[in-house]
Every structure is written in structure tokens, then in C-alpha cells.
Amino acid sequence: MPAAEPTHPALTGNIRGMLWLILSGLFFTGFLILAKQLSSSQDPLVLAFWRSFVGLLFTLPIILHRGMAVFKVTRPGIVLLRSLCGTAAFIASMMAISDTYQLPLSQFNALSFSRALFITLLAALFLGERVGRWRWGAVLIGFCGILVMVLPSPDQAAGIKVNPGVLLAILSALGFAGAIIMVKSLSATHSAMTLLIWANLLSSLLLAPFLFTRFDLPIGGEWGWLIAMSLAGVIGQYCYIRAMTVSDASFLAPVDYLRLPMAALADWLIFKALPENNVWYGTVIIVAAALLIAFRERRLKPPNPA
């Protein structure tokens, strides 16, 4: 009688979410690298359109396989609002890292960590979520970290203006925070693929008018890089949605900070640039505040089942 094969315990929802989020960070870093490179010859708004449109094309096999059922939503107003927030945030992020403002990827990612602070603020204002003094204190500390990053360091000459890319990165974090709150709510009744298809479809429609005023036909190998950028973006987006649907947001918060060393390595190897010291100081403050929020959430809420 053959011996029974050893059984391996299934991965918990949190571990699966962590793996999905690491993959998301890798693909999003690749997406940002390609977008930054292409922005020297293509308008950021046009790049944003192509990312959404090509991403939609990559989901066509799923649409053909599942039929119209994949478009079914129960709260169309929230789906539209989520796409409006996501599209606005996406435009701001593309402009921040573009050749015009040249914000380093590591600084952009560091500022994007303020999403956890904005999520807490928006949840209290619009969802009626109860926020205690610990979390309000963490939000205040986190915003101090943003000021440390944004304001010039003392050894710099007086009168230096803040890079508009920094402000765009903060607006992007705010927009994505709103979108994330809605994704977490919608994921209870909608599949990750349905949310992904609607996000790319509505973003494509919202950004299509810019093709008539800002479009320069890509030349040569730019088409290949454009497709690669779009594919990296849509895979990163899908992995992020999958992570949010199978794991606790509070558990994923520390894992999300792996995007910073990924982006810093890309800045160093590809763009030969690293942010100033005040960016690293501000990052430490923001990360500490966000980890405090995540710790409090884990204390107050039971984890998801496996």
C-alpha cells in the first residue's frame, strides 16, 4: 500500500496577500521606470491613456471567456467615483515623475506612503469610521513627516521653491487613498477582474480626449516600450487588487514599504539620482506613523480567515 503523500498547510490569506503585494511593487516599479523614460517624448496624459487602454486590451480574453457577466456591478455610482479618483491620482503621479518635474522615483514612492494617513482621514470623514486618539496622533505625526520632505533643508539657500512634482505626488496619494477605500468596499461583492476591467475602461474614456490635443505618434521601438509599460501597470494593478481582497490592509501596510528600496535601487542604477537627506528623514516619520496605524488596526480588528 503506497505511503500517503505529505500534506502541506495552505497559505493563509495574509501570506497570499503579502506575495501579491510584493509582485505588485515589482511591476509598479518597472512601470514607473518606463513611464519616466517615455515622458521625455510623450505627454504624461497620453501615457496615462495608453496605460489604461492597453491594459484594457490585455483583459479582452477574460471578457470574451466570461461574457457580459464580468461587467456586472451592484453599485455603479461607487465604481464610477472610484475610477474618477483613480484616474485623477494616476494623472498626478504620471506628471510628478515626468521629464518636466523629474521627481525621483524613490521620493515619489516615499510620498505615496502618506496614503495610509489619508485613508484614515477619509474613512473618518466620509465613512463615519471611529478614529481614536492614537490614530489621530499617528496621522498628525505622519503629516509632519510630509512637511519634512517637502520643505527645503536648512543648509539650502533661502527662497528655494518646492518642486511641483512633490505637490502632485501628495495629490496622487490622496486620490489613491479615496480609490483604495472604495476598492476595499467593492471587493466584498465584486471580483478583482471586474474592478480591474471597469477601472481601465472608464479611465480610457476619461483620458481619450487628450489624444486629440497632445498626441505625438510613437516612433520606432517606443511602441514596444509603451506596451511593456502598460502591461507592467495592469499586472501591478491586478496584483494590488488581489492583495487587498485576500488580506488585511493593516497586515499589508509594512510590506508595501518594500517599494521604497525598489525605487531607490532603480534611481541609483538607471537615473543616477537619489533624493536629499530630508526625504529619508521624512520617510522614516511617515513609515513610523503608518505602522502605528496598522498596529492599532490589528489590535482592534480580528484578522481575516485563511
C-alpha positions in Angstrom: 0.0 0.0 0.0 1.6 3.3 -1.1 2.5 5.7 1.6 0.3 8.7 1.8 1.9 11.9 0.4 2.7 14.5 2.9 0.2 17.3 3.1 1.3 21.0 3.2 -0.8 23.6 5.0 -2.5 26.1 2.8 -1.1 29.6 2.8 -3.1 32.0 4.9 -4.9 34.9 3.4 -2.4 37.3 4.8 0.6 35.4 3.4 -1.0 35.2 0.0 -1.8 39.0 0.2 1.9 39.7 1.1 3.1 37.7 -2.0 0.6 39.5 -4.3 1.7 42.9 -2.9 5.4 42.2 -3.4 4.7 41.3 -7.0 2.6 44.4 -7.3 5.6 46.5 -6.1 8.0 44.9 -8.6 5.7 45.5 -11.5 4.7 49.1 -10.5 8.4 49.9 -10.1 9.0 48.7 -13.7 6.0 50.7 -14.8 7.3 53.9 -13.2 10.8 53.4 -14.8 9.3 53.0 -18.3 6.9 55.9 -17.8 9.7 58.2 -16.7 11.8 57.2 -19.7 8.9 57.7 -22.2 7.9 61.1 -20.7 10.8 62.7 -22.5 9.0 62.3 -25.8 5.4 61.6 -24.8 2.9 63.7 -22.8 2.1 62.2 -19.4 -1.6 62.4 -20.0 -1.2 60.4 -23.3 0.9 57.9 -21.4 -1.8 57.6 -18.8 -4.3 56.9 -21.6 -2.2 54.2 -23.2 -1.6 52.5 -19.9 -5.3 52.2 -19.3 -6.3 51.4 -22.9 -3.6 48.8 -23.5 -4.4 47.4 -20.0 -8.0 47.0 -21.2 -6.9 45.2 -24.3 -5.0 42.7 -22.2 -8.2 41.8 -20.4 -10.1 41.1 -23.6 -9.5 37.3 -23.4 -11.2 37.4 -20.0 -14.1 39.4 -21.3 -14.5 37.0 -24.2 -14.3 34.0 -22.0 -16.7 35.2 -19.2 -19.0 37.3 -21.4 -21.0 40.3 -20.2 -21.3 38.8 -16.7 -17.8 40.2 -16.0 -19.2 43.8 -16.3 -22.0 43.3 -13.8 -21.8 45.7 -10.9 -24.2 46.3 -8.0 -23.0 49.8 -7.1 -22.3 51.6 -10.4 -22.0 55.0 -8.8 -19.2 53.9 -6.5 -17.5 52.2 -9.4 -17.6 55.4 -11.3 -16.4 57.5 -8.4 -13.6 55.1 -7.7 -12.5 55.4 -11.4 -12.6 59.2 -11.2 -10.4 59.2 -8.1 -8.0 56.6 -9.5 -7.7 58.5 -12.9 -7.0 61.8 -11.2 -4.5 60.2 -8.9 -2.9 58.4 -11.9 -2.6 61.6 -13.9 -0.9 63.4 -10.9 1.6 60.6 -10.5 2.5 60.5 -14.2 3.1 64.2 -14.2 5.1 64.1 -10.9 7.7 61.6 -12.3 7.6 63.0 -15.8 10.6 64.7 -17.6 9.0 68.0 -16.8 9.2 67.8 -13.0 11.8 65.0 -12.7 10.8 63.8 -9.2 13.0 60.8 -8.3 11.1 57.5 -8.1 12.2 57.0 -4.5 10.9 60.3 -3.4 7.6 59.7 -5.3 7.2 56.4 -3.5 8.1 57.9 -0.2 5.4 60.5 -0.5 3.0 57.8 -1.7 3.2 56.2 1.7 1.1 59.1 3.0 -1.9 57.1 1.6 -2.3 55.3 4.9 -2.7 58.7 6.6 -5.2 59.9 4.0 -7.1 56.6 4.3 -7.6 57.2 8.0 -8.7 60.7 7.5 -11.1 59.9 4.6 -12.6 56.9 6.5 -13.4 59.2 9.4 -14.9 62.0 7.3 -16.9 60.0 4.8 -17.4 56.5 6.2 -18.1 57.6 9.7 -15.4 55.3 11.0 -14.4 55.8 14.6 -10.8 57.0 14.9 -9.2 57.2 18.4 -6.6 59.5 19.7 -3.8 57.0 18.9 -4.6 57.0 15.2 -5.3 60.8 15.1 -1.9 61.3 16.7 -0.3 59.0 14.1 -1.9 61.0 11.3 -0.5 64.2 12.8 2.9 62.8 13.1 2.8 61.5 9.5 1.8 64.8 8.1 4.8 66.3 10.0 6.9 63.8 8.0 5.4 65.1 4.8 6.4 68.7 5.8 10.0 67.5 6.5 10.1 66.0 3.0 8.5 69.0 1.2 10.3 71.9 2.9 13.9 72.7 1.9 16.6 71.5 4.3 18.3 74.2 6.5 21.6 74.0 4.5 19.8 75.1 1.3 19.6 78.7 0.3 16.5 80.6 1.3 13.8 81.1 -1.2 14.1 77.7 -3.0 10.8 76.8 -4.4 9.2 73.4 -3.7 9.2 71.1 -6.8 5.6 71.0 -8.1 6.2 67.3 -8.6 6.1 66.9 -4.8 2.7 68.5 -4.6 1.5 66.3 -7.5 2.8 63.2 -5.6 0.8 64.3 -2.5 -2.4 64.8 -4.6 -1.8 61.4 -6.1 -1.6 59.8 -2.7 -4.8 61.5 -1.7 -6.6 60.3 -4.8 -5.4 56.7 -4.5 -6.5 56.7 -0.8 -10.0 57.5 -1.9 -9.9 54.8 -4.6 -8.5 52.2 -2.1 -11.3 52.8 0.4 -13.8 52.2 -2.4 -12.0 49.1 -3.7 -12.0 47.6 -0.2 -15.7 48.2 0.0 -16.5 47.0 -3.6 -14.3 43.8 -3.3 -16.8 42.2 -0.9 -19.3 41.9 -3.8 -17.1 42.3 -7.0 -14.3 40.2 -8.3 -10.8 41.7 -8.8 -11.1 41.2 -12.5 -14.4 43.1 -12.7 -12.9 46.0 -10.8 -9.8 46.0 -13.0 -11.8 46.0 -16.3 -14.1 48.8 -15.2 -11.1 50.8 -13.9 -9.3 50.6 -17.2 -12.4 51.1 -19.3 -13.5 54.2 -17.5 -10.0 55.7 -17.3 -9.6 55.1 -21.1 -12.8 57.0 -21.8 -11.9 59.9 -19.4 -8.4 60.3 -20.9 -9.3 59.7 -24.6 -9.9 63.5 -25.3 -6.3 64.3 -24.6 -5.3 62.2 -27.6 -6.6 65.0 -29.9 -4.5 67.7 -28.4 -1.4 66.1 -27.0 -0.7 63.0 -29.0 2.6 62.5 -30.8 2.8 59.2 -32.7 5.4 57.0 -31.0 8.3 56.2 -33.3 10.4 53.0 -33.7 10.8 51.0 -30.5 8.7 53.4 -28.5 5.6 51.2 -29.3 7.3 48.2 -27.7 8.2 50.2 -24.6 4.7 51.7 -24.4 3.2 48.2 -24.5 5.7 46.9 -21.9 4.8 49.9 -19.7 1.1 49.3 -20.0 1.5 45.6 -19.3 3.6 46.2 -16.2 1.0 48.7 -15.0 -2.0 46.4 -15.5 -0.3 43.4 -13.8 0.8 45.6 -10.9 -2.8 46.9 -10.6 -4.3 43.4 -10.7 -1.8 42.1 -8.1 -2.6 45.0 -5.8 -6.4 44.4 -6.0 -5.8 40.7 -5.4 -3.7 41.5 -2.3 -6.4 43.8 -0.9 -9.1 41.2 -1.4 -7.4 38.3 0.4 -5.6 40.0 3.2 -6.0 42.6 5.9 -4.9 46.1 5.0 -3.2 46.6 8.3 -1.1 43.5 7.8 -0.1 44.6 4.3 1.0 48.1 5.3 4.6 47.2 6.3 5.0 45.1 3.2 4.1 48.0 1.0 7.2 49.9 2.1 9.3 47.5 0.1 8.5 49.7 -2.9 10.9 52.3 -1.5 14.1 50.3 -1.8 12.9 49.0 -5.1 12.6 52.6 -6.4 15.8 53.8 -4.7 17.7 51.0 -6.5 16.2 52.0 -9.8 17.1 55.7 -9.2 20.7 54.7 -8.4 21.2 52.2 -11.2 19.2 53.8 -14.0 18.8 57.5 -13.3 22.0 58.1 -11.2 20.0 60.1 -8.7 18.9 59.8 -5.1 16.8 62.2 -3.0 18.1 64.6 -0.4 18.5 63.6 3.2 15.3 65.4 4.3 13.4 62.9 2.1 14.8 60.0 4.1 14.1 61.7 7.4 10.5 62.4 6.4 10.1 58.8 5.1 11.1 57.4 8.5 8.5 59.6 10.2 5.7 58.7 7.7 6.5 55.0 7.9 6.5 55.1 11.7 3.1 56.8 11.7 1.6 54.4 9.2 3.0 51.4 11.1 1.4 52.8 14.3 -2.0 53.0 12.5 -1.5 49.4 11.2 -0.6 48.2 14.7 -3.8 49.8 16.2 -5.9 48.3 13.4 -4.6 44.8 14.1 -5.3 45.3 17.9 -8.8 46.4 17.3 -9.9 44.1 14.4 -9.8 40.3 14.2 -7.8 39.0 11.1 -9.4 37.6 8.0 -9.8 33.8 8.0 -7.4 31.8 5.9 
